[in-house]
Amino acid sequence: MNPLWTITPDWSERVTETLSWKTDVLISPTGAEQRIAKRLTPRRQFEFSVLVSDTERQRLENQLAMHGAAIWSLPLFTEGALLQTDLTVGQTLIPYVDASILLMGASALYLVQGVQVALLPIVSLSTTFVVVSSLTQNWLAGAEIYPVAHAMLTDMPPVTRFTDSLSRLQCRFRLQQANPFSASMPTVTYRGFPVWDIPSDWQEDRKAEYQRQLLELDNGCGLPFRTDTAKRAFYLQHHQWLLAGIENQVLLRQRLMWLRGRQRAVWVSHQTDDLTPIAVNGYQLTVINTGLSLIQYQQGRRDLAVLLVDGSSIYGRIVNVQQVGEFEQLQLDVVLPSVEQLQCISFMTLCRQNTDDVTFTYHSGRDGVAEVSTIFRGVRDELE
């Protein structure tokens, strides 16, 4: 039987969860890409510290000395829930909202109420219930429930001793199982690809970059020779979110599961005020001159996300742009409403993630707050 980890994290320090995909990205000199997912599900890793004292410390160090390299039954403390109804001896059904989604991949449930604990293997899941083995004791509403997964310590946790009976351990677990989370993207699509529907938060300054594929030859004597092999910029932008509650965290996880690390592409709005509208006449949009007519709606800078005052969005492509007097006139492939209904016009780029590792930083448990960030990189939408 796997040893059971029973020590809760020290929530005065942050708990992190990292999802790691593995993608081979083959990029040609023109910027065309072939992306190959190498893992069926992402690897999942948790890192947290625990503060232990007295007999709890003694018990934990004995377990580490004997079973440090074993596979543990690890309660996922970031996904805890509270028992909503009393449970009696012999009962096999435990109410659990969205159990088939939230408990996917879990092997058991860990119940805690004071000094009373139990590890219940999961038999089956439904939308609102978990079927477990028969209960051997009564449980009152308010007991804590944690899904349990099989996990292994990536390395032996270092021990910091504050006194002869008080210690802190920094633990890093990697789940030793598949992580088959459900994957979904919004139904709104544009030119055959979904549109990313979770806007980034502005809690910190956001960084962006226009990357280029540069090949430079330099013999160390003469002037270096540089070639822009793709002859276009690839938009790169950092996105971050502050997610409150398990529902929002699960929604973002489903989106990330669909992306499969760096494999799949999605339309991402720049979330910037890129064009200032002056007038709208059906397919024609007149804007303040920003020099767009000089670059002639190049690939990667010709698709627009138009946010309306009612919160909805319209997506379209620039098919022509010309300077008319002191303004610029854009011909679109979509009809826009009156200028009074336009809130923000942003460029939109077909992107993939620029990383295979996404980290959730938790400030508290199930109903708390988590920080998540990732980087999107533009791809050549005409070659996808």
C-alpha positions, 0 to 999 in steps of 0.5 A: 500500500502506498504511504499517505501524505497527510501534512497540509501545505504551509499556506503562508507560502505559495503553492505551485502546480506546473503542467508540462507538455512536450512539443517538437516545433520545427520552424522553416526559414520562412516561419512555417511551422510543424508542431508535434505533441509528444505527450498524451497528457501533461505531466503535473508537478506540485511544490509546497513547503510544510511546517511540522513540529513534535510528533508530527515531525517525528512521524514525517521524518520516519516516513521519509527515511523509510519510504522517501523513494516510494509512490505516495498517495498525495491529497491535492490540497489546492482542490479541496471541497467541504462536505455538504451533507452528513454521511453515515456508516455503510453509505457509498454515495458522496455528493460532489458538484461536477465530480466527473470534471473536478475528480478526473484522474483522482484515485481516491478521496481523502476526508479530514474532520479534526483528528478523524481521517479516511482514504476512500478509493473511488469506484466511479464518478457522475456529474453530482456524485462520487461512488466510493467503497462503503464508509466505516464511520460517520461524517458530519457536513463541513468535513474537508474532502481532497482528491488523491493522486499517485505521486513521487518526490522528485528529490528528497526534501531538504529539512530546515530545523528551527528548533529541536522539534520544529522543522520546515520541509520544501517538497516537490511531487510529480504525479505518477499517472496520466492527467486526463483533464477535459479540454474545451475551447469556445464555440466562437471561431474565426477563419477556422480557428477558435478565438481566445475568450479569457482576456488577460488581467492588467495586474502588472505591466504586460510585455510584448515583442515583435520577433523576427527570424534573423540570420546573421553572417559575421566573419569578425572582420568586415561588417556583419550581413543580416537576412530577415528570412521570413520577412515579417514580424511574429507578435509575442505577448505575455498574458497573465490571469488572477483567477478566483474560485475553482470554476475559473481555474478549471475553465482556464485549465480546459483551454490550456488542455486544448492548446496542448502546450505549443501545438495548437493555434488560437486567435488572440486579441492584442487587447490594446487600442490600436485604431481610433475610429472616426466614422463607420459606413457599412464595410468602411471604417475611417480611423485616425492616421497611424501609418497603416496605409504605408505598411498595407495590412501585412500578414499578422497585422490585418485581422481585427477584434472589435469590442463593442460597448455591450461587451460583445465582439466582432472579428474581421479582416482588413482587405484594403486601406488608403489614406483619405485626407488626414485620415485612413479609410479601411475596407473590411470584410465585415459590417460594423455598427455605428461608431458610438457602439465601438469601444476598442479596436485591437489587432488580432493574431493567430498564435500558439503558446511559446512555452510547454510549461504553465504554472498555477501559483495558489494563494489558498485552497479550493475557493482561493486565488491562483495566478497563471501566466503564459506567452503567446507567439504569432504564427503565419495564419496563411500557412496553418 
